[in-house]
């Protein structure tokens, strides 16, 4: 999350969200993204997965 040039990481996160969206601990995800002040990114990724 701290290296914006690592787009592969975002692709991996997208794939995990798509595959496991219903079973993921969204509170834990939010807490993690909050550590990096990237809650907006998590919201965008979740919106993308929901389509």
C-alpha angles and dihedrals in degrees: 000000000000096000111065091190091069097086091158088071090058090049089053092049090050091051092049092048091050094047098042106020095128096047100041120109097243092186091057091047091051091049091051095048089046089060088064095037090244102123088125090060092051091051090050092049092049091048089050092052093048088053 
